[in-house]
């Protein structure tokens, strides 16, 4: 009962954030600790003890598992459960590979950017290795320089380079990439 009380204090405080709550709920579920409070199922425990839907609990549990998987490969980790959601559907090695590829783009750490990146990286018959990681050093250097310029333009409030000019040149680049021949 002592371990359950400790885990429930983590869940109740919510000060630990989504990761600690997900870890605590995962342990309660995996070890069936809810039975110590005479609940017959984890779902009943969630509803009666925390007024939490099963889907929300499992999202938090899966998010914590993805954080555990990603933490050994770097310092930059998703900051909330919504950012992790697209990665939960992937195998652990794919989570790591796609996360590293996402970080290398320099895109802002936002759930919509991560969701879009994961969708593009996993769509179609070609794998991430063929679609994202196949890039020459020169091309990658040029893209990284362009992303650095975009960051600088955003920081100066688009004073020296207008947002419209940035979008215009991105369209020109997209047209050139998509051009046949």
LOTORDREN-802144 format. One record per residue (C-alpha): y, z, x; residue in one letter; residue number from 0. Coordinates in Angstrom, 2 decimals, always signed. Layout:
BEGIN
<<Y, Z, X>, a, NUM>
...
This chain:
BEGIN
<<+0.00, +0.00, +0.00>, x, 0>
<<+2.36, +0.64, +2.94>, x, 1>
<<+2.29, -3.02, +4.07>, x, 2>
<<+2.93, -4.22, +0.52>, x, 3>
<<+5.92, -1.87, +0.19>, x, 4>
<<+7.34, -3.22, +3.44>, x, 5>
<<+6.89, -6.85, +2.34>, x, 6>
<<+8.41, -6.14, -1.05>, x, 7>
<<+11.46, -4.52, +0.56>, x, 8>
<<+12.02, -7.77, +2.49>, x, 9>
<<+11.75, -9.83, -0.69>, x, 10>
<<+13.98, -7.47, -2.66>, x, 11>
<<+16.75, -7.25, -0.08>, x, 12>
<<+17.00, -11.04, +0.40>, x, 13>
<<+19.07, -10.20, +3.46>, x, 14>
<<+16.40, -11.76, +5.62>, x, 15>
<<+16.97, -15.14, +4.07>, x, 16>
<<+14.52, -17.76, +2.90>, x, 17>
<<+12.35, -17.59, +6.03>, x, 18>
<<+11.62, -13.86, +5.82>, x, 19>
<<+11.09, -14.04, +2.06>, x, 20>
<<+8.72, -17.00, +2.44>, x, 21>
<<+6.76, -15.20, +5.18>, x, 22>
<<+6.50, -12.04, +3.08>, x, 23>
<<+5.41, -13.91, -0.06>, x, 24>
<<+2.89, -15.89, +1.98>, x, 25>
<<+1.32, -12.71, +3.30>, x, 26>
<<+1.24, -11.10, -0.16>, x, 27>
<<-0.47, -14.22, -1.51>, x, 28>
<<-2.87, -14.87, +1.39>, x, 29>
<<-4.04, -11.26, +1.56>, x, 30>
<<-3.96, -10.77, -2.22>, x, 31>
<<-1.84, -7.67, -1.78>, x, 32>
<<-0.53, -8.06, -5.34>, x, 33>
<<-3.85, -6.59, -6.47>, x, 34>
<<-2.73, -3.22, -5.10>, x, 35>
<<-0.24, -3.19, -7.99>, x, 36>
<<-3.01, -4.19, -10.42>, x, 37>
<<-1.88, -7.78, -10.91>, x, 38>
<<-4.76, -10.19, -11.50>, x, 39>
<<-3.02, -13.22, -10.02>, x, 40>
<<-0.22, -14.12, -7.65>, x, 41>
<<+1.50, -16.04, -10.47>, x, 42>
<<+1.54, -12.97, -12.71>, x, 43>
<<+2.82, -10.87, -9.82>, x, 44>
<<+5.66, -13.34, -9.18>, x, 45>
<<+6.69, -13.51, -12.82>, x, 46>
<<+6.52, -9.81, -13.60>, x, 47>
<<+7.64, -8.32, -10.29>, x, 48>
<<+10.25, -10.86, -9.15>, x, 49>
<<+10.99, -13.05, -12.19>, x, 50>
<<+10.20, -15.96, -9.88>, x, 51>
<<+8.53, -19.20, -10.77>, x, 52>
<<+5.38, -20.15, -8.91>, x, 53>
<<+7.03, -23.37, -7.67>, x, 54>
<<+9.94, -21.50, -6.07>, x, 55>
<<+7.64, -19.03, -4.35>, x, 56>
<<+5.48, -21.79, -2.90>, x, 57>
<<+8.58, -23.72, -1.74>, x, 58>
<<+9.67, -20.62, +0.17>, x, 59>
<<+6.18, -20.08, +1.59>, x, 60>
<<+5.92, -23.72, +2.73>, x, 61>
<<+9.43, -23.62, +4.19>, x, 62>
<<+8.50, -20.59, +6.29>, x, 63>
<<+5.38, -22.38, +7.53>, x, 64>
<<+7.43, -25.42, +8.59>, x, 65>
<<+9.87, -23.15, +10.46>, x, 66>
<<+6.91, -21.57, +12.26>, x, 67>
<<+5.70, -25.06, +13.18>, x, 68>
<<+9.09, -26.33, +14.39>, x, 69>
<<+10.34, -23.25, +16.23>, x, 70>
<<+8.39, -23.86, +19.46>, x, 71>
<<+9.96, -27.30, +19.96>, x, 72>
<<+13.64, -26.46, +19.96>, x, 73>
<<+16.60, -24.29, +19.13>, x, 74>
<<+17.97, -26.37, +16.26>, x, 75>
<<+16.08, -25.64, +13.06>, x, 76>
<<+16.78, -26.35, +9.41>, x, 77>
<<+19.08, -23.71, +7.96>, x, 78>
<<+17.79, -23.48, +4.40>, x, 79>
<<+14.83, -24.25, +2.19>, x, 80>
<<+16.39, -27.44, +0.79>, x, 81>
<<+16.64, -28.91, +4.29>, x, 82>
<<+12.98, -28.13, +4.89>, x, 83>
<<+11.65, -29.47, +1.60>, x, 84>
<<+11.12, -33.09, +2.77>, x, 85>
<<+9.17, -31.90, +5.82>, x, 86>
<<+6.72, -29.74, +3.85>, x, 87>
<<+4.81, -32.82, +2.66>, x, 88>
<<+4.00, -33.91, +6.23>, x, 89>
<<+1.24, -32.94, +8.62>, x, 90>
<<+2.35, -30.45, +11.30>, x, 91>
<<+2.49, -33.02, +14.11>, x, 92>
<<+4.47, -35.42, +11.90>, x, 93>
<<+6.87, -32.60, +11.02>, x, 94>
<<+7.60, -32.07, +14.69>, x, 95>
<<+7.88, -35.75, +15.58>, x, 96>
<<+10.15, -36.58, +12.65>, x, 97>
<<+12.30, -33.49, +13.19>, x, 98>
<<+12.86, -34.40, +16.84>, x, 99>
<<+13.67, -37.99, +15.82>, x, 100>
<<+16.13, -36.71, +13.20>, x, 101>
<<+17.88, -34.46, +15.73>, x, 102>
<<+18.20, -37.34, +18.19>, x, 103>
<<+20.23, -39.33, +15.63>, x, 104>
<<+23.11, -36.88, +15.73>, x, 105>
<<+23.30, -36.89, +11.92>, x, 106>
<<+24.85, -33.84, +10.31>, x, 107>
<<+22.32, -31.15, +9.41>, x, 108>
<<+22.42, -31.61, +5.61>, x, 109>
<<+19.56, -31.73, +3.12>, x, 110>
<<+20.54, -35.22, +1.91>, x, 111>
<<+20.54, -36.61, +5.47>, x, 112>
<<+17.16, -35.06, +6.24>, x, 113>
<<+15.67, -36.24, +2.94>, x, 114>
<<+16.89, -39.82, +3.50>, x, 115>
<<+15.69, -39.85, +7.11>, x, 116>
<<+12.21, -38.55, +6.23>, x, 117>
<<+11.91, -41.05, +3.38>, x, 118>
<<+12.83, -43.96, +5.65>, x, 119>
<<+10.62, -42.71, +8.46>, x, 120>
<<+7.56, -42.39, +6.27>, x, 121>
<<+7.93, -45.40, +3.97>, x, 122>
<<+5.92, -48.56, +4.24>, x, 123>
<<+2.97, -49.43, +6.43>, x, 124>
<<+4.76, -48.88, +9.72>, x, 125>
<<+4.68, -45.39, +11.13>, x, 126>
<<+7.53, -43.40, +12.62>, x, 127>
<<+6.52, -44.48, +16.11>, x, 128>
<<+6.98, -48.16, +15.25>, x, 129>
<<+10.18, -47.85, +13.22>, x, 130>
<<+12.22, -45.15, +14.90>, x, 131>
<<+10.92, -44.46, +18.36>, x, 132>
<<+10.80, -48.11, +19.43>, x, 133>
<<+14.25, -48.39, +20.97>, x, 134>
<<+15.45, -49.57, +24.35>, x, 135>
<<+17.38, -47.18, +26.53>, x, 136>
<<+20.47, -49.40, +26.36>, x, 137>
<<+20.40, -49.65, +22.57>, x, 138>
<<+19.92, -45.89, +22.20>, x, 139>
<<+22.80, -45.25, +24.62>, x, 140>
<<+25.06, -47.56, +22.59>, x, 141>
<<+24.10, -45.88, +19.31>, x, 142>
<<+24.66, -42.40, +20.75>, x, 143>
<<+28.08, -43.50, +22.05>, x, 144>
<<+28.97, -44.85, +18.59>, x, 145>
<<+27.85, -41.59, +16.93>, x, 146>
<<+30.00, -39.65, +19.42>, x, 147>
<<+32.99, -41.81, +18.45>, x, 148>
<<+32.35, -41.19, +14.76>, x, 149>
<<+32.22, -37.43, +15.40>, x, 150>
<<+35.53, -37.62, +17.31>, x, 151>
<<+37.15, -39.65, +14.53>, x, 152>
<<+35.99, -37.10, +11.94>, x, 153>
<<+37.30, -34.22, +14.06>, x, 154>
<<+40.76, -35.79, +14.35>, x, 155>
<<+40.83, -36.44, +10.60>, x, 156>
<<+40.47, -40.21, +10.98>, x, 157>
<<+43.99, -40.45, +12.49>, x, 158>
<<+43.24, -42.69, +15.50>, x, 159>
<<+40.42, -44.63, +13.85>, x, 160>
<<+40.43, -44.99, +10.09>, x, 161>
<<+37.34, -44.27, +8.04>, x, 162>
<<+37.69, -47.74, +6.53>, x, 163>
<<+37.59, -49.34, +10.01>, x, 164>
<<+34.46, -47.35, +10.84>, x, 165>
<<+32.75, -48.47, +7.65>, x, 166>
<<+33.86, -52.09, +8.21>, x, 167>
<<+32.30, -52.22, +11.69>, x, 168>
<<+29.14, -50.51, +10.49>, x, 169>
<<+28.78, -53.24, +7.85>, x, 170>
<<+29.26, -55.91, +10.52>, x, 171>
<<+26.53, -54.27, +12.63>, x, 172>
<<+24.21, -54.00, +9.61>, x, 173>
<<+24.77, -57.68, +8.78>, x, 174>
<<+23.96, -58.66, +12.37>, x, 175>
<<+20.78, -56.55, +12.37>, x, 176>
<<+19.62, -57.98, +9.02>, x, 177>
<<+20.51, -61.57, +9.94>, x, 178>
<<+17.50, -63.86, +10.12>, x, 179>
<<+16.87, -66.01, +13.16>, x, 180>
